[in-house]
């Protein structure tokens, strides 16, 4: 296993990720015997015919190869938990800013990957978290440092919206890449996420008198349960004019999701965990089953704050759907190769999705899919229009906050088309993949601008 300049997380030894650094003193304080997480284990995966792990191709391809070595040096120089927390918080923000600056071409774009690529942020974050996990503290303290870094590197502490009655304030979320396992030769690891690319391209931008800030969410359930979304959006929501969640779906259409369900957890997250798998092909019931029901952190419930401990089965969007569809947001977007939307005058279609699936009887596993009418008052959710994965969960949590704060601002979820279109089997990037990302991100920005105009 060769040494890759300053830093690499490359080799598996006794089931753990070994941290290799040069000069050796840069990582001298780390303990390589600590086992990695599921996501960190993917740092070693190399596609057929490639000479470097895919993660290294992403990190070096964006010019981020010096980030983790610098973080390690600063961590190794600390002498207290408080000092280590300051280091990971500052460096997390630095990584977010570097990714945003690259996506928005603030200064030279380093590396050979396209400026719009969202994947380097994800892989640089995972590499840094692998190093923090090996920092010599008690395990609980390591997890504390990892979460502080994780949140900061997602833009969650970087939100700076102006005050004033003449200004509009809009917040938008995106997601990490996901479904990274499988594919021909393991090529699913190349996946990106256009919602993450959109977030990077929008953060800190202005549209008319609207100021837009963004953050990204992990594709795993435990972080949602720990309050990643509520802690980011909740304190800001009373001052916001719109709060939008965005994720990737499929096809060549944008779906504006109307109904969001409380049920979750049938699909694997990036950590290979799902809380609510079917049993014998039959879905679990959510009644008295917190693993299948979205649970709100206790700190966001109670008499002193909005009561969220017993949330409803359904929430609904308040986006300006008619205006978003009428705005013809795909007219100025180049159609990517292989685009299947039938109207060739636009890149992608935009539709209002009002379907969902419910348990009419909360005590029985039979499900009914409905469309165009609100859910039955006594039903239990099985899936919103956007399913019962973390896309739906982000939408549910966001709109629940809006409701419990008794706000009437636009809030809802945009599901983008699928970005995973490659013309090569194992190359880290190619023109077709880049064209789909650019097109989806451009039309997503157009849709968000319509919301800002109508807010």
N, C-alpha and C positions, 0 to 999 in steps of 0.2 A: 504494500500500500504506500504510494508515494506521498511525500510531503508537498502540500500545495501552498507555496509561498507563506503567507502569514498565518492562516488558520484554516483548518478543515475538520469537520466531523465526518469521519470516513469509515473507520474500521469497527467491526463487531468483534468484541473479545469477551468471552464468557457471558454473552447475552447483553453486554452493555456497550454503549457508544463511547469510543475512546476519543478524547480531545487531543488533537495533534497541533502543536503550535511552534512557531519559530520566530524569534529565538525561544529556546525552551523556557526561559524564565517567564515568558508572557502568560503561560498557563500553569506555572509551578504550584499555585495554591489549589488547583482543582483536584477533585477525586474522581478519576475516570471509572471507578468501580461501581458508581451509582447507576442503576438501570434506567434506560431512557423510557420516555413515553411512547405510545403507539405512533404518534406523529413524528417524533424525533427518530424513530427507527427507520422512517422512510428517507432520511438524509443520506443513507448509504446506497440507495437503489440506483443502478446504472442501466440505461436502456441498451438494447442490443446494438452493437456497432459503434457505441459511443465510448470515449476514452475517459470520461469523468462522470461522477454521480450527477444525476439530474439536478439535484439541489445546488451543486457547485456551478452548473451551467447557468442557473437562474441568478445566483448571487453574484458571480463574476460577470455575467452578462449584463448586469445593471451597474457594475462598478461598486458594489456593496461589500467587496471582499475584505475591506479593512475594518468594517464595523464591529464584528464580534471580537477580534483581537484587541481593539481599543477598549471595548467594554470589559473584557477579561482583565486587562492591565489595571483599569480603574477599580474593579472589584477587588483584585488582589491587594491593592494598596489601602483598602478600608480597614478600620479597626473596630467597627461596631455595626450592629444591625441597622441603626438609624442612618449611618453613612452609606451602607450598602443600598438601603432603600432610596436614598437621594440619587445615587449613581444610576440605578435601573430606571427610575422615573425620568431622569433627564435624558438618558440614552434612548429610552423608549420613544420619547417625543422627538429626539433627533432622527431616529429611523423613520418615523411617520413623516416628518418634514422633508427628509431626503427623498422619500417615495413620492410625495406630493410635488415637490419641485421638479423631479424627473418627469412625472406625468404631465405637468404643465409647462415643461421646457423653460424653467427658470434657470438660466445658465446653461452651460454645455451639457449635453446628454451623454453620459459616460456608458461604456459597454456597447456590445453589438446588438442587444435586444431592442425592439422598438420602444420608443418613449412611453407608449400607452400601456405597456405590459404590466398587469397587476400582480403577477406571480412572484417577482423578486421580493416584494415586501413580505409575503407569506413565508417564503423559505428562509429569508434572513432572520425573521422573527423566530422561526422554529430552531434555527441554528443557535441563536443567542439564548433561547430558553434551555437548550440542551446544556450550554455552558453554565448558566445560572443554577441548573439542577445539580451540577457537580461542585458548586461553591461550598466550602466546608462549614455548614451550619447544620443545626438539627433539621430534619426533613420538613417539619411544619414551617420553619422559617424559610426554607428554600421555596416552598409552595407560595408563601406570602410574597417573596421577592419575584417569583415568576409571574404571579397575577398582577402585581404592580407594574412590571415591565409590559406584560401583555396588554393591559388596558391602555397604557400610555402609547404603545406602538400602534394602536388602533385609532388614534386621534381623539380618544375619549376625554383627554385632559387638555386638548388643544383648541377647544371650541371658544371662540371669542366673537360674540355678536354685539352690535352696537345698540345703544338705547335711543329713544326718541320716537315720537309719534309719527313722524314722516317716513320712518324706515320700516321695512318688512324683514322679518327674521325667519329663516327656513332652515330646517335640519333634515338631513337625508342619511340613511344608513345603506351600507353595502355588505357583502359577505366575502369570506375567504373562498378559494377554490375547494372543491369537494369531489367525491367519488374518485379518489386518487388511486385506488387499487384496481387491478384487472385490466382488461383490454388486451389487444394483440401484443404479446411481448411485454405486457405491463405498461403499455403506452398511455393508459388513463392518467398516469402521474403527470402528464403534460397539461392537464386541465387548468384552466383559469376561470375567472368569474367576472362577467361584464358588469355586475353590480359593484364589485370592488374597483374595477377600472373606472367606472363612472364616479364613484366616491372620490378617488384620487384626483380626477380631472375637475371636480367641482369644488373641492374644499377651499374655503376662503375666497370664493369668487363672488361677483356681483352681477345681478341682472336687473337693470333699471334701478329702482330703489329697494330691491330685495338683496339681502346679504345671506349667502348660503354657506353653511358649515356641514361637514360630513364626518362620519366615523364608520368603522367596519366591525362586523360581528363574526364570532367564530361559528363554525359548523359543528357544534357539539352541545349537548343538552346541559351538562353540569354548570357551565358558565352562565347560561341563561337563568338557571335556577338561583345562581348566586347574585343575580341582579345586574348583569352587564348593561342591559338596555334601560331598565328603570333608573339606575344610578346615573346614566348618561343623559337621558331625556327628561326624567322627572323634575329635577331642579330647574330646568330651562323652560318647561312647557308653558307655565303661565305667561311668559313673555314672547312665546313663539306665535307666528302667524300661520305656520304649516309644519307638519311633521310627517315625513314620508319614509316608508321602508321599501327597499328594492331587493330583488333576488332574481336568480335565473330559473327559467322553466324550460320549455321546449318549443320546437317548431320555429316558425317565422312570424310570430305574432306577439304583441304586448297584451297581456291580460291585466285589466284593472279589477282587482279582486274586491267584491262587495262584502262577503260574509267570511268571518274568521272564527274558527272553532277552538274550544279549549282543549280538546283531545290532542295528544301528541305522542310521538315516540316509537312509531312502528319501523322507522328506517334508521340505519346506522349513521352515526356521526363520524367525523374524521378520526375520533378516538376509538372507533369500532364498538361504541356503546349505544344501545337503544333501550329505553326504559319500559317499552310497552309492546313487546313482540307478540304476534298472534300465537295462540296455543292450540296446536292441532289444526291449524288453518282457520281457527275461529278467533275473531278479535276479542281482546279482553274488554270487559265492561269498565267504565270509568267510575261508577258509583263506589264511593269509599276506597278509591284506588289512586293514591297520589302519584303513582308512577305513570299513569295514563292521563292524568289531568295536569295542565299547566299550573304550577304553584308559584305564587308571588312571594318574594322575600318578606319576612316578618317586619322589617324596618319600614316597608311601604304599606303597612296596615296599622290598625289601631285608631283610637279616638282622636289622637292629636294630628293625624294625617289622613288622607283619603283611605277609606276602608277597602282593602284589596284581598283580605284573607279568604273571602268566600265569593270569588268572582263568578260572573254568569257563564253560561255555556257558549254564548255567541256574542260577538261584537260586529259592528258594521262600519264600513268606510264612509267618509264624508268628503271624498275628493270631488272636484268639479268635472265629473266624468263626461258630460256632454261637451263641454268646452275642450277637454283633452282629445276627444275623438274628432271634433270638428276642426281642430287646429291643423290637421294634415301634417303632423310632425315629421313624417317620413319623406316629404316631398323634396327636401334639399339634402337627403342622405344618400350617398352612393350605394347601390345594391351590391352586396358582396357576392362572390362566385357561388352558385348553387342555391341562391335565395329562392324559396318556393312560394312566397306570397303571390297570389294570382294577379293582383293589381300592380303592374309594372311601373306605375307612375310614382310609387313610393317604395321605400326600402322594406318596411314591415307594417303589418296591419296593427290597429289598436282596437280592442273590443272590451266591452264591459261584461265581466263574468259574474253571473249571479247564481251559479249552481253551488251546491254543497251536499254533504251526505250526513244524515242524522240517524240516531237510534230513536225511533218514535216512542218506544218503551225503554226507559233507561235501565230496566232490569232484564232485558232480553237482547241477544246478539244480532237480531235481524236489523238490517239497515235499509234506508230508503234515500235515494238521491232526488233532490228537488231542484227546480230552477225557476227564477223569476218571482218567487214569493218568499217572504221572511220565514225563518225556521219556526216550527211549531213551538209555542210557549213552554210546553212541558217536555220537549224533546231533550236528548243529550247529544252533544256534538260527536261526530266521528271524524269529519274533515271539512274544512272550509273550502272555498273555491280554489284556493291555492294548496290544498292537500292538508296533511297533518304532520308535515316535517317542520324544520326550523324557519322556513319562509313564512308559513302560516303563523308560527309562534311569534316571530318578530312583529307581524301585523297585529296579532291579537294583543300582545303586551302593549304595543304603542297606542292602539285605539282604546284599550281599557284605561290607560292613564288619562287619555283625553276625556273619557266619560266620567271618571271618578273625580277629575278636577273640574267637571261641569263646564267644559269648554266647547265651543262650536267651530273651532278652526278646521280647515281641511286636514285630514289625517287618513292614511290608507296605504295600500300596498300596490306596487307595480311589479309584475312578473315579466321579465324580459325574454326574448327568444334565446335559444340555445346557442352558445358561442363555440362549441367544440367541433369545429370543422377544419380538418387538416388536409393538405395535399401530399404530405409525406407521412411515413410510418413512425420514425423515431427521432426526427430532428426536433430540437427544442422549440423552434418557431418556424413559421413559413408564411408566405404572403397571404394565403387564403385565411389562415387563422387570424392574422393581424387585421385583415379586411373586415371579418365578422366582428371582432372586438371594437374596431373603430366605428363601424356603422351602428352597432347596438348602443354603444356609449353615447354617440352623438344624438341618436333619437331619444334616448333616456333623458339626456340633458334638456332636449326640447320639451319633453313632457313635463319635467320639473319646472321649467320656466313658465309653462302655461299655469301650473298650480300657483306659482309665485304671483303671476299677473292677476289671478282670480282671488287670491287670499285677501 
